[in-house]
Amino acid sequence: VQKVRYGMVGGGEGAFIGAVHRTAAAIAGNLELAAGAFSSDPERSRRSGAAIGVSAERAYGSWQEMIEREMQLPADARIEAVSIVTPNHVHAGPAIAAFGAGLHVICDKPIAESLESGQAIVAAARASGKVLAVTHTYTGYPLVKQARALVAGGSLGKVRRVHVQYLQDWLSRAEDTKSNKQSSWRTDPSQSGEAGAFGDIGTHAANLVEFITGQRIAQLACELRAVIPGRTLDDDGAAMFRLAGGASGLLSASQVCTGDVNALKIAVYCDEAGLHWNQENPNELWVQRRGAPKELWEAGANKAYLVGDALKVSRTPGGHPEGYLEAFANIYRSFAQAVRGENTMSSSGEPGFATAEDALAGMRFIRAARKSSEAGAVWVEI
Ligand SMILES: NC(=O)c1ccc[n+]([C@@H]2O[C@H](COP(=O)([O-])OP(=O)(O)OC[C@H]3O[C@@H](n4cnc5c(N)ncnc54)[C@H](O)[C@@H]3O)[C@@H](O)[C@H]2O)c1
């Protein structure tokens, strides 16, 4: 099979997630970085392209130029997909243009800076019939797929309660807002969008809940706060929620939790057992039953007790840990397979990447959290 040629928007010098996407695509093995518009500054974009081996004529000055010039190349040379790794307010422009040109899109989360922008991207995707994948990283882990399969299998009973948290500390001081590229746009509503921490990492937590339980968050009551004076967007917040099936949940997302780095943890309590997964120790899934010893499910390509969906995305035998980059690579691999027209649907009914519907669920979650918080933490329907 021919590798999927992709062009990247964002991810230039000093950027964070672009390099992770490129590494993930390389691990996946079925994609090839062919072009890019790596920065809003044309000179920086060209320099960034040169530094990672993109040919000078295909490191473009802008994403508009990239799409226009690539479409003039022969069909077997031009890019087939666009990877979008820019700040949130620069997702819709390149995504809609890419779909308009008949290209597939893999875009980072949240899908856009606003619900309306997200809806416009999804409308363009549907009109084009091309693949839209969103990189909710954590659903790429083998044991997260195992957790989903365990819940879907029904042997644990119905979901009763979910506790999820995504806590960080990298914005916990006033000076953090000015200290780097990543923080300055995230704390600016004109670039980040409707929410701060809740949009940035609360959406990951919400997506993880929906992925493992197989249910949407249907209602929430939320308090968002800006703990550090002078911020206009939330840097901390918590929500009570209810799943479509009636279970209750708690979700907290914060970037001012001193000492926590990427503390994404989830507990899903079902009638018969609770499932526990912690992103910072992702190769362990604990199943806890009442009055019984705790059960440890471990990741590894040789762990025959795992479901096929988990084994399929495992590369190394147990004890040789895989992690963040491989989880990301699993999303890229499924995306490229979908671009080639392969059926990537798992036995629990997910295609290996967050879809347009999942992305919009994230935007509705952000909108509802804002609405609830502004009205004094009242319950809001999503
Ligand atoms: N999946 C995840 O876990 C994860 C993690 C981090 C970030 N993200 C998301 O990825 C996106 C980027 O975040 P980041 O932390 O890498 O930000 P960043 O500030 O480090 O990088 C953004 C890049 O986009 C470039 N850029 C800005 N405007 C541009 C334009 N018009 N044309 C071309 N390039 C342009 C910047 O020059 C920079 O290279 C955001 O949407 C963020 O929410 C997702």
The ligand as an SDF file (V2000), in Angstrom:
LIG
                    3D

 44 48  0  0  0  0  0  0  0  0999 V2000
   -3.8350   15.9350   21.3860 N   0  0  0  0  0  0  0  0  0  0  0  0
   -3.2300   16.5270   22.3870 C   0  0  0  0  0  0  0  0  0  0  0  0
   -3.0460   15.9330   23.4190 O   0  0  0  0  0  0  0  0  0  0  0  0
   -2.7490   17.9330   22.2420 C   0  0  0  0  0  0  0  0  0  0  0  0
   -1.6540   18.3710   22.9880 C   0  0  0  0  0  0  0  0  0  0  0  0
   -1.2100   19.6800   22.7920 C   0  0  0  0  0  0  0  0  0  0  0  0
   -1.8550   20.5280   21.9230 C   0  0  0  0  0  0  0  0  0  0  0  0
   -2.9460   20.0860   21.2470 N   0  0  0  0  0  0  0  0  0  0  0  0
   -3.6520   20.9750   20.3050 C   0  0  0  0  0  0  0  0  0  0  0  0
   -2.7910   21.1970   19.2030 O   0  0  0  0  0  0  0  0  0  0  0  0
   -2.9100   22.5320   18.7220 C   0  0  0  0  0  0  0  0  0  0  0  0
   -1.5540   23.2250   18.7780 C   0  0  0  0  0  0  0  0  0  0  0  0
   -1.0840   23.2610   20.1180 O   0  0  0  0  0  0  0  0  0  0  0  0
    0.4710   23.4530   20.4770 P   0  0  0  0  0  0  0  0  0  0  0  0
    0.5910   23.2920   21.9340 O   0  0  0  0  0  0  0  0  0  0  0  0
    1.3150   22.6110   19.6110 O   0  0  0  0  0  0  0  0  0  0  0  0
    0.6580   24.9850   20.0880 O   0  0  0  0  0  0  0  0  0  0  0  0
    2.0040   25.7270   19.6830 P   0  0  0  0  0  0  0  0  0  0  0  0
    1.7800   27.1600   19.9570 O   0  0  0  0  0  0  0  0  0  0  0  0
    3.1750   25.0450   20.3150 O   0  0  0  0  0  0  0  0  0  0  0  0
    2.1390   25.4810   18.1290 O   0  0  0  0  0  0  0  0  0  0  0  0
    1.2790   26.0800   17.1740 C   0  0  0  0  0  0  0  0  0  0  0  0
    1.9740   26.1800   15.8390 C   0  0  0  0  0  0  0  0  0  0  0  0
    1.0640   26.6980   14.8830 O   0  0  0  0  0  0  0  0  0  0  0  0
    1.7450   27.6810   14.1060 C   0  0  0  0  0  0  0  0  0  0  0  0
    0.7830   28.5860   13.4840 N   0  0  0  0  0  0  0  0  0  0  0  0
    0.0110   29.5530   14.0470 C   0  0  0  0  0  0  0  0  0  0  0  0
   -0.7380   30.1620   13.1000 N   0  0  0  0  0  0  0  0  0  0  0  0
   -0.4240   29.5730   11.9150 C   0  0  0  0  0  0  0  0  0  0  0  0
   -0.8420   29.7690   10.5710 C   0  0  0  0  0  0  0  0  0  0  0  0
   -1.7530   30.6930   10.2470 N   0  0  0  0  0  0  0  0  0  0  0  0
   -0.2980   28.9740    9.6110 N   0  0  0  0  0  0  0  0  0  0  0  0
    0.6100   28.0320    9.9070 C   0  0  0  0  0  0  0  0  0  0  0  0
    1.0470   27.8100   11.1720 N   0  0  0  0  0  0  0  0  0  0  0  0
    0.5390   28.5750   12.1520 C   0  0  0  0  0  0  0  0  0  0  0  0
    2.6880   28.3350   15.0840 C   0  0  0  0  0  0  0  0  0  0  0  0
    3.7140   29.0390   14.4340 O   0  0  0  0  0  0  0  0  0  0  0  0
    3.1900   27.0990   15.8120 C   0  0  0  0  0  0  0  0  0  0  0  0
    4.2160   26.4810   15.0460 O   0  0  0  0  0  0  0  0  0  0  0  0
   -3.9990   23.1650   19.5710 C   0  0  0  0  0  0  0  0  0  0  0  0
   -5.2480   23.0300   18.9490 O   0  0  0  0  0  0  0  0  0  0  0  0
   -3.9800   22.3290   20.8440 C   0  0  0  0  0  0  0  0  0  0  0  0
   -5.2120   22.3250   21.5330 O   0  0  0  0  0  0  0  0  0  0  0  0
   -3.3910   18.8150   21.4010 C   0  0  0  0  0  0  0  0  0  0  0  0
  1  2  1  0
  2  3  2  0
  2  4  1  0
  4  5  1  0
  4 44  2  0
  5  6  2  0
  6  7  1  0
  7  8  2  0
  8  9  1  0
  8 44  1  0
  9 10  1  0
  9 42  1  0
 10 11  1  0
 11 12  1  0
 11 40  1  0
 12 13  1  0
 13 14  1  0
 14 15  2  0
 14 16  1  0
 14 17  1  0
 17 18  1  0
 18 19  2  0
 18 20  1  0
 18 21  1  0
 21 22  1  0
 22 23  1  0
 23 24  1  0
 23 38  1  0
 24 25  1  0
 25 26  1  0
 25 36  1  0
 26 27  1  0
 26 35  1  0
 27 28  2  0
 28 29  1  0
 29 30  1  0
 29 35  2  0
 30 31  1  0
 30 32  2  0
 32 33  1  0
 33 34  2  0
 34 35  1  0
 36 37  1  0
 36 38  1  0
 38 39  1  0
 40 41  1  0
 40 42  1  0
 42 43  1  0
M  CHG  2   8   1  16  -1
M  END
$$$$
